Amino acid sequence: MPSPFPGIDPFLESSPFWTDFHGNFLYAVREFLVPKVRPKYVVLAQVQVTVMREPDEKIGTIVPDVVVVEGESPLMPETESGSVSVAVAAPAIVRLAFTQKQEQVYLEIRERETRRLVTVIKLLSPSNKRFGSPAWGDYLKKRDAIFSSDVHLVELDLLRGGVRMPMGDPLPEGNYYAIISRSYRRPYCEVYAWKLRDPMPMIPIPLLKGDPDVLLDLQAVFNTVYDRAGYDYSLDYTREIEPPLKPEDAQWVKELLDKFFASRRP
């Protein structure tokens, strides 16, 4: 069943399914692009691994009081009733030290014969937009490295929340963004901005200079992923949307969902 929304579904952003959507969306982008760029180019899925450091708020060591347990003890003689009250020292609760890793998929377009990297396509995740997080820092380093190279970057921000990536000029008004940074036009880039109520746009994917752009229909990709994953029944449409919406947008969402639920009734 199609999504109740004309564009991206805002319930995905803070749902447990964002990681699932992130990977599925990029694999679907590859599926849409391959027929348009072959045989000169290949589209490869790559994985970036981020090592997650200690969280900001440390749990520390929790030392509880002694616990009195009613029951049998092999160290104490039984009473006539067969049981004794035993003072048992409760354990301290201490956090283990281990390395957490986060994996994120991104796409590379390469020239088939030379294996030359031409374009990187990145879909931002919530951790990328969490200012100061390891994923934020790692992506900024990768982003800056691309900006210093002859590689194009297509950066997709399908999240309303979090901190936007740094830009030289203010972004146009919008809830979602697609940024096309062509290597030969830097520091300037093309920005596609749209709002919650808008369909997702069709954007150009740049290739080697002299080859025409290929067009990527973001809405068609999203619709395909939404339908294949069955998000229409796995998403919880009764919860509050995070980040919170403006009152007029919240009312618009309510009206859409009323129609959506009505259409599902037998």
N, C-alpha and C positions, 0 to 999 in steps of 0.2 A: 504494500500500500504506500502511496506517495506521502511525503512529509506534509503536515498541515501548513507549513510555512512556505512562502514564495521563494525565499532564499535559504541561507543556512539555518539549521534548527538551533535556537539558543539554549535549548535544554541539554545539548551535548556538552557544552563547555565545562560545567561543573559536575557532570555525571561520571560514574565509574567507567563509562565506555569511551572516554576521550582517547586513551592510549590505543584502543582497538580502532577507533575512527582514524586516528593519525596515520597509522600504518596502512589501513585499507584505502584511505584517500590517495596517498602517494602511489600505491601500487595501481590504483585505477587511473591516475594521471599518466603513468607509464603506458598503461594499456591504450589510452586515448592517443598518446603521442607517437608510439612506435610506427603505426601505419603511415603517419605523416612525414616522418624523418628518414625512414629506411629508403634505400640501402646505404646512404652515405654516413648516417649516424646511428649509434646505438644508445639506448637509455638504460642505465644501470641503477639499481637500488643499492645504496651503501648504508652502513650503520655507524653512527657516531656514539662513542661510549664516554659518558661523563662519570667521574668518580665523585660520589657524594660525600662530603666531609661531615664533621660533627654538627648536629643541629644547633641553632642559636640558643634554644632553651634546654638546658641540661636537666635530666631527671635527677641525677645525683644518687646518693645512697639513702635508702629508706630503712630506718631501724625501728621495727615495731616493738611494742611492749611484750612481755612474757605472756604466753597464752596458757590458760588452764584448760586441760583436756580431761573429760570424763571418760574412763575406759580402763582396759587392762594394761598393766605395765610389767614387763619381764624383770624390771629392776626393783619393784616394790611388792611387798607381800599383799595378797588379796585380803579384803575384809570379808565379813560373813556374807555380804551381798555379792561378792565375787568381783567387785570393781573398786578402784581407788581414784582419787583426784590427783593428777600428776601435773606438776609445773614443767612445761616444755618450753625451752628457749626457741623463740621463733627466728627464722632466718632473716638476714638482711637482704633486701632486694637491690641488686646492683646490675647496671646495664653492661652488656657484653660489648667488647670492642671488635668491630668487623667492618669491612669495606663494603659500602653499597654502591652499585653501579647502575646507571640509567642508560638505556640504549634508545636512540632515536634514528629513524629512517630518514634519509634524504635522497634526492635523485641527482645523477650526473648524466649529462648528454656529452658523448665523446664522438669524435670523428672515427669511423670504423677502421680505416686503414692505418692511420698514424697513432691511434689511441689518445689523441690530443684532447684534453679537457676543454670543452667549449662553454657549457652552461651548468650551473648548479641551481636546483630547485629545492627550496627549504620551506617547510610548513612549521611555523612557530608552535611550541608547546607551552603550557602554563609555566613550566620551570624555566624556559628561556626568557619569560617576561617577569620573573621574580627577581627584582633588582638585588644584585649582590650575591645571588646564588651561584654555585659552581657551574650550572648549566648556562646561566646568563653570561658569566665570564668566558667560558669555553666557546660559546657561540660568537661573542663579540670578537675574539681572537681570530676565529675562522672567517668571520665576515670581513674584518680588516685585511686579512691575507688575500681574500678574493678581490677586494677593492684595489689592492696593490698589484694585481695581476692582469692578464688579458682575458680573464674568464668573466662571463656574464653571470649575474645573480638574479634569480626570481625569488622574492621573499613574500610568502603568503602569511598574513596575520588574520586568522579567522576567529580570534578571541576578543571579546569586549574588555575583559579584565586584564590586569597586569600593567606593566610599564611598557610603553612603546619603545621600539629600537631608536637609538639616537639618530637625528637627522640634522642637516645643516640649516634647513628652513622648516617652519611649522607645517604640519600635514594639513591637507584640506579636511573639512568636517566629514566625519563618517564613523561608523562602528567597526568596519572591517576594511582591510587594505591589501592590495597586491602591488608590490614595488618591483619595477623592472629596471635593473641597473645594468646598462650596456657598457662594456669595458671602454669603448671609444667615445662615450659621452660623459664620462665622469668628470667633475663631481655631480653632474646633473642626472636625474633619473625620472622615470615615468611613474606616476602614482595613480592607481585606480582605487577610488574610495566609494563605499556604498554603505547604506544604513540597514537596520534590522528588517525594515519592510520591503527592501529592494531585492530583486533577483540578483544572483551572483553574476558578474560580468564575464564576457569573453575577453581574454587577454592574449597579447602576443608573446611567443617564446622565441627569443633571439638565437640565431645560429651564427656560423662564421660570416664575416662580412662578405657581401656579394650574394649570399643565399637569403631568400625571403624568409621572414618570420613564419612560424606556424601558429595557428590560432588554437587556443585551449579554451573550451567552454566549461568554466568552473561549475556552472549550475548543472550541466549534464553529468559531470563527474560526481558531484554531490548526490544527485538523484539516484545514480547507479549504486553508489555505496550505501545510501540509506536503505534502498530496496533490498539489496543483497544481504545486508546485515540484519534486516528485520527490526530496525530501530523503532518502527511504529508501535511495536508491542513490548520492546525491552526497556524503552525509556519511561521514566516515571513522570507523566505529565500532570500529576497532582501536586508536585512539590513546588516550592518557590524557585524562581529563576535567579541564579547568581552569575554576575553581580546584579543587584536589583535594577529593575527597569523604571523609567519615568512613568508617572501615573497614566498618561495617555497611551504609552506603548503597552503597559500592563493590561489596560482595557482592551486594546487591539488583540493582544495575545489571548485573552479570555474569550473574546468573540470567535476567534479562529478555532480555538480548542472546542468550544461548544458545537460548532459545525462539524469538527473532526469526529467527536464522540458520537454525535447524532448519526453520522454516516456509517458508523461501525455497528449500530444497533440492528439486530435482525428484523 
